[in-house]
Amino acid sequence: MYGENVCPNAQQPPDLPALGALMVDSGHGDRVGEFRGVAGARWSLRPVGGGVEWEAEPHRVRPALLIEQLRARTARLNARSRGEVL
């Protein structure tokens, strides 16, 4: 029978996003970051516009919704206009 040896609960690892794609890390309080690459079994993300990278578990990361992307970019621009970041 087709698929009889397939475990129904087996999870496939998520597909790798494009470099620079905005992602939401639910393992770190729904933090939005740019995908930077793979570090062992984890994904490297960094804050929008630069900063210290962090590692995330791939199964806790999802693509950012358009509103989340806008919110992250707006927060970065507001911080820049206040002189908090370059």
Secondary structure as GFF3:
##gff-version 3
##sequence-region A 1 86
A	DSSP	beta_strand	22	25	.	.	.	ID=ss1
A	DSSP	three_ten_helix	26	28	.	.	.	ID=ss2
A	DSSP	beta_strand	31	39	.	.	.	ID=ss3
A	DSSP	beta_strand	42	46	.	.	.	ID=ss4
A	DSSP	beta_strand	54	56	.	.	.	ID=ss5
A	DSSP	three_ten_helix	58	60	.	.	.	ID=ss6
A	DSSP	beta_strand	61	63	.	.	.	ID=ss7
A	DSSP	alpha_helix	66	81	.	.	.	ID=ss8
###
